[in-house]
Amino acid sequence: MSNNFYWIVYKNIEKELIDLSNLIHVDDKQIEIYSVKIAELLLRTVVEVESISKTLYFQNGGTKPDDIGLFFDTDCIDLLEKKWLLSKKQVYVSAPNFYFTLLDNQVLTPLKKANKRGTSSSDWQKAYQAIKHNRVTSLPKANLKHLIRAMAALYILNLYYKDNSYLLDKDSVGTNFDSTLGSSIFSVKLHINTSVSVGVVYSKKSDFDECVYLLKPTDETRDALQQKLIEINEKTTERTKANVIKQLTNQLQGIQATTQEEISEKVKSIADKIKTDNMIQVARENGQAIVKTIEGLKYEAILNIQQY
């Protein structure tokens, strides 16, 4: 989007946190440090979360009126949670001058519980509400931990607002995919599964829900390979049908078996071998075409909107 003011504001907040990290050694011990400046950044960050979540709400089918009865958490983020499973999406803290060693500070799921209110909501939301209503007594809640998690939530929402995709040409492992996606602090997890099989649009691994982006063959090149595999299967079936009776008759002569079950097992074994032999033969005959189609695969990284 040409005039993406949300991203411009987000990057400004990012820059201010980076400037702050040049004054504070940001590590696991300092994560609870708080200040008026951090309180200001946290308030600005969550105001942006409120605004962008409402925009995404209406862009994605939200129907409640845009008035005081529309809540950014229980209405807007809740709708987005149902569509995109945002509570599972992970973000890595990858800034070189953030020296976290604890996994809880390195890998975040910042939108977990973000569709809740009150005591059931996320820690950064509770901190935001407390600081907004009483900044003096709640200042200790204005710490780096809550700020970083709120900014990670805003980062994810910005990525979903931008909804960019990236053509990677022959790169099937995502080497050229910039997992920061323009951030100087965070990066995302890329789901990689580039296998192609007949009748399967996309294969999901166990970490699918955690990934903000997916690596996949482009639809056009995947469809071409699937069509070639279908043709191979059809040729194999035709050849097997033509040969199976003759070959079965020849190979079953002199078969030694004492029970019907043994006969059935040997017939199945011979039939399976005939099919395999025919499949190998068809593959040999069409090998160059298969290789050419596989080599024609191109790849792209797309936003994970739970489309598979």
C-alpha positions as semicolon CSV with decimal commas, in nm:
position;residue;x (nm);y (nm);z (nm)
1;M;0,000;0,000;0,000
2;S;0,151;0,332;-0,109
3;N;0,043;0,543;0,188
4;N;0,082;0,298;0,472
5;F;0,083;0,538;0,766
6;Y;0,056;0,247;1,010
7;W;0,396;0,116;0,905
8;I;0,552;0,463;0,914
9;V;0,436;0,515;1,272
10;Y;0,546;0,165;1,371
11;K;0,896;0,224;1,232
12;N;0,920;0,554;1,422
13;I;0,838;0,374;1,748
14;E;1,091;0,103;1,657
15;K;1,360;0,364;1,605
16;E;1,293;0,516;1,946
17;L;1,323;0,176;2,114
18;I;1,649;0,111;1,931
19;D;1,777;0,451;2,044
20;L;1,679;0,354;2,398
21;S;1,866;0,025;2,365
22;N;2,183;0,223;2,297
23;L;2,147;0,368;2,648
24;I;2,027;0,051;2,824
25;H;2,188;-0,291;2,798
26;V;1,877;-0,485;2,700
27;D;1,906;-0,837;2,840
28;D;1,709;-1,078;3,060
29;K;1,810;-0,894;3,378
30;Q;1,704;-0,554;3,246
31;I;1,371;-0,668;3,101
32;E;1,178;-0,527;3,399
33;I;1,339;-0,183;3,384
34;Y;1,081;0,097;3,358
35;S;1,069;0,468;3,289
36;V;0,844;0,752;3,178
37;K;0,987;0,721;2,826
38;I;0,897;0,351;2,811
39;A;0,548;0,439;2,937
40;E;0,512;0,690;2,653
41;L;0,624;0,435;2,393
42;L;0,391;0,168;2,534
43;L;0,091;0,403;2,519
44;R;0,169;0,505;2,163
45;T;0,221;0,143;2,059
46;V;-0,111;0,017;2,193
47;V;-0,299;0,316;2,050
48;E;-0,164;0,197;1,714
49;V;-0,273;-0,160;1,795
50;E;-0,624;-0,030;1,861
51;S;-0,634;0,167;1,538
52;I;-0,491;-0,095;1,301
53;S;-0,697;-0,376;1,454
54;K;-1,015;-0,178;1,387
55;T;-0,909;-0,115;1,027
56;L;-0,838;-0,486;0,979
57;Y;-1,173;-0,568;1,144
58;F;-1,370;-0,377;0,883
59;Q;-1,150;-0,496;0,596
60;N;-1,225;-0,855;0,696
61;G;-1,600;-0,852;0,741
62;G;-1,655;-0,679;1,076
63;T;-2,007;-0,539;1,097
64;K;-2,038;-0,366;1,435
65;P;-2,071;0,014;1,417
66;D;-1,750;0,211;1,460
67;D;-1,842;0,379;1,787
68;I;-1,770;0,350;2,159
69;G;-1,924;0,004;2,159
70;L;-1,659;-0,138;1,927
71;F;-1,366;-0,279;2,127
72;F;-1,029;-0,340;1,967
73;D;-0,970;-0,657;2,169
74;T;-1,294;-0,851;2,222
75;D;-1,442;-0,741;1,888
76;C;-1,165;-0,662;1,641
77;I;-0,878;-0,887;1,742
78;D;-1,126;-1,160;1,828
79;L;-1,256;-1,162;1,469
80;L;-0,898;-1,167;1,337
81;E;-0,814;-1,449;1,579
82;K;-1,098;-1,660;1,438
83;K;-0,975;-1,598;1,082
84;W;-0,597;-1,614;1,123
85;L;-0,527;-1,782;1,461
86;L;-0,310;-1,488;1,565
87;S;-0,266;-1,623;1,918
88;K;-0,033;-1,893;1,778
89;K;0,180;-1,670;1,555
90;Q;0,540;-1,639;1,672
91;V;0,786;-1,353;1,646
92;Y;1,160;-1,371;1,709
93;V;1,344;-1,088;1,883
94;S;1,638;-1,067;1,646
95;A;1,784;-0,719;1,704
96;P;2,163;-0,757;1,739
97;N;2,178;-0,527;2,043
98;F;1,908;-0,717;2,237
99;Y;2,098;-0,973;2,442
100;F;1,828;-1,214;2,554
101;T;1,922;-1,571;2,642
102;L;1,592;-1,692;2,789
103;L;1,365;-1,849;2,528
104;D;1,062;-1,667;2,672
105;N;1,226;-1,338;2,578
106;Q;1,360;-1,455;2,241
107;V;1,045;-1,615;2,097
108;L;0,716;-1,433;2,153
109;T;0,349;-1,506;2,089
110;P;0,239;-1,148;2,155
111;L;-0,123;-1,183;2,041
112;K;-0,202;-1,469;2,277
113;K;-0,500;-1,356;2,491
114;A;-0,508;-1,028;2,296
115;N;-0,875;-1,090;2,217
116;K;-0,958;-1,090;2,589
117;R;-1,027;-0,807;2,833
118;G;-0,946;-0,736;3,196
119;T;-0,753;-0,994;3,396
120;S;-0,785;-1,249;3,113
121;S;-0,598;-1,035;2,861
122;S;-0,226;-1,032;2,780
123;D;0,026;-0,874;3,017
124;W;0,104;-0,586;2,782
125;Q;-0,268;-0,500;2,753
126;K;-0,309;-0,501;3,131
127;A;-0,001;-0,281;3,164
128;Y;-0,140;-0,040;2,902
129;Q;-0,474;-0,007;3,078
130;A;-0,308;0,045;3,417
131;I;-0,070;0,312;3,286
132;K;-0,344;0,486;3,091
133;H;-0,563;0,523;3,400
134;N;-0,296;0,590;3,662
135;R;0,050;0,658;3,529
136;V;0,208;0,746;3,864
137;T;0,119;0,434;4,062
138;S;0,143;0,202;3,759
139;L;0,479;0,324;3,629
140;P;0,660;-0,005;3,714
141;K;0,435;-0,174;3,459
142;A;0,587;0,052;3,192
143;N;0,880;-0,182;3,147
144;L;1,076;-0,317;2,852
145;K;0,908;-0,656;2,871
146;H;0,559;-0,513;2,814
147;L;0,679;-0,264;2,553
148;I;0,861;-0,525;2,344
149;R;0,562;-0,759;2,348
150;A;0,320;-0,481;2,257
151;M;0,546;-0,378;1,970
152;A;0,569;-0,741;1,854
153;A;0,187;-0,752;1,845
154;L;0,180;-0,430;1,642
155;Y;0,446;-0,572;1,409
156;I;0,233;-0,879;1,332
157;L;-0,079;-0,670;1,274
158;N;0,116;-0,447;1,034
159;L;0,229;-0,751;0,835
160;Y;-0,130;-0,867;0,801
161;Y;-0,237;-0,518;0,700
162;K;0,033;-0,502;0,430
163;D;-0,043;-0,858;0,308
164;N;0,266;-0,872;0,087
165;S;0,385;-1,178;-0,105
166;Y;0,738;-1,239;-0,232
167;L;0,845;-1,425;-0,546
168;L;1,158;-1,631;-0,473
169;D;1,208;-1,786;-0,818
170;K;1,406;-2,114;-0,772
171;D;1,472;-2,064;-0,400
172;S;1,295;-2,366;-0,247
173;V;1,437;-2,322;0,106
174;G;1,378;-1,951;0,163
175;T;1,744;-1,847;0,160
176;N;1,656;-1,513;0,000
177;F;1,348;-1,448;0,212
178;D;1,404;-1,153;0,446
179;S;1,241;-1,281;0,763
180;T;1,255;-0,935;0,926
181;L;1,016;-0,802;0,660
182;G;1,150;-0,454;0,720
183;S;1,175;-0,461;1,100
184;S;1,495;-0,372;1,283
185;I;1,389;-0,563;1,595
186;F;1,177;-0,863;1,499
187;S;1,163;-1,145;1,247
188;V;0,902;-1,409;1,166
189;K;0,898;-1,785;1,135
190;L;0,871;-1,920;0,780
191;H;0,683;-2,245;0,723
192;I;0,869;-2,447;0,457
193;N;0,708;-2,739;0,281
194;T;0,760;-2,748;-0,094
195;S;0,654;-3,106;-0,162
196;V;0,407;-3,160;-0,446
197;S;0,167;-3,453;-0,471
198;V;-0,152;-3,522;-0,661
199;G;-0,467;-3,388;-0,494
200;V;-0,281;-3,191;-0,226
201;V;-0,281;-2,811;-0,247
202;Y;-0,038;-2,761;0,043
203;S;0,109;-2,990;0,307
204;K;0,124;-2,857;0,663
205;K;0,392;-2,943;0,917
206;S;0,338;-2,934;1,293
207;D;0,456;-2,572;1,321
208;F;0,220;-2,437;1,053
209;D;0,005;-2,232;1,295
210;E;0,312;-2,063;1,446
211;C;0,435;-1,922;1,114
212;V;0,340;-1,578;0,986
213;Y;0,466;-1,664;0,636
214;L;0,451;-1,977;0,418
215;L;0,694;-2,090;0,149
216;K;0,524;-2,275;-0,137
217;P;0,549;-2,346;-0,510
218;T;0,355;-2,093;-0,714
219;D;0,009;-2,218;-0,805
220;E;0,089;-2,222;-1,178
221;T;0,406;-2,432;-1,151
222;R;0,257;-2,662;-0,885
223;D;-0,048;-2,728;-1,104
224;A;0,178;-2,811;-1,400
225;L;0,368;-3,071;-1,197
226;Q;0,050;-3,219;-1,051
227;Q;-0,095;-3,252;-1,403
228;K;0,220;-3,430;-1,520
229;L;0,197;-3,671;-1,224
230;I;-0,169;-3,739;-1,307
231;E;-0,071;-3,821;-1,666
232;I;0,196;-4,064;-1,541
233;N;-0,056;-4,232;-1,311
234;E;-0,309;-4,265;-1,595
235;K;-0,050;-4,416;-1,830
236;T;0,060;-4,657;-1,558
237;T;-0,301;-4,763;-1,496
238;E;-0,365;-4,816;-1,867
239;R;-0,049;-5,019;-1,913
240;T;-0,113;-5,225;-1,601
241;K;-0,467;-5,308;-1,714
242;A;-0,336;-5,419;-2,053
243;N;-0,061;-5,638;-1,911
244;V;-0,187;-5,763;-1,577
245;I;-0,398;-6,054;-1,701
246;K;-0,129;-6,187;-1,931
247;Q;0,152;-6,142;-1,680
248;L;-0,052;-6,279;-1,391
249;T;-0,141;-6,587;-1,593
250;N;0,223;-6,652;-1,678
251;Q;0,355;-6,589;-1,325
252;L;0,082;-6,783;-1,144
253;Q;0,162;-7,105;-1,329
254;G;0,317;-7,352;-1,095
255;I;0,240;-7,144;-0,786
256;Q;0,274;-7,345;-0,467
257;A;0,005;-7,270;-0,209
258;T;-0,204;-7,478;0,027
259;T;-0,475;-7,233;0,136
260;Q;-0,693;-6,971;-0,028
261;E;-0,530;-6,708;0,194
262;E;-0,182;-6,798;0,067
263;I;-0,304;-6,785;-0,292
264;S;-0,461;-6,440;-0,235
265;E;-0,140;-6,308;-0,079
266;K;0,074;-6,435;-0,368
267;V;-0,167;-6,294;-0,627
268;K;-0,157;-5,954;-0,454
269;S;0,223;-5,964;-0,432
270;I;0,257;-6,046;-0,802
271;A;-0,001;-5,780;-0,901
272;D;0,179;-5,515;-0,692
273;K;0,507;-5,601;-0,860
274;I;0,348;-5,581;-1,205
275;K;0,211;-5,236;-1,121
276;T;0,548;-5,119;-0,985
277;D;0,732;-5,251;-1,291
278;N;0,491;-5,072;-1,522
279;M;0,518;-4,752;-1,318
280;I;0,898;-4,763;-1,346
281;Q;0,876;-4,821;-1,718
282;V;0,634;-4,532;-1,770
283;A;0,854;-4,307;-1,554
284;R;1,158;-4,397;-1,765
285;E;0,974;-4,318;-2,084
286;N;0,854;-3,983;-1,946
287;G;1,158;-3,906;-1,733
288;Q;1,275;-3,601;-1,926
289;A;0,929;-3,445;-1,919
290;I;0,904;-3,502;-1,541
291;V;1,248;-3,354;-1,476
292;K;1,170;-3,053;-1,693
293;T;0,845;-2,990;-1,504
294;I;1,016;-3,025;-1,166
295;E;1,291;-2,788;-1,276
296;G;1,018;-2,544;-1,378
297;L;0,892;-2,511;-1,021
298;K;0,909;-2,158;-0,883
299;Y;0,845;-2,053;-0,526
300;E;0,684;-1,772;-0,331
301;A;0,641;-1,663;0,030
302;I;0,286;-1,567;0,123
303;L;0,108;-1,454;0,438
304;N;-0,036;-1,733;0,652
305;I;-0,408;-1,655;0,670
306;Q;-0,495;-2,016;0,756
307;Q;-0,589;-2,073;0,392
308;Y;-0,481;-2,438;0,399
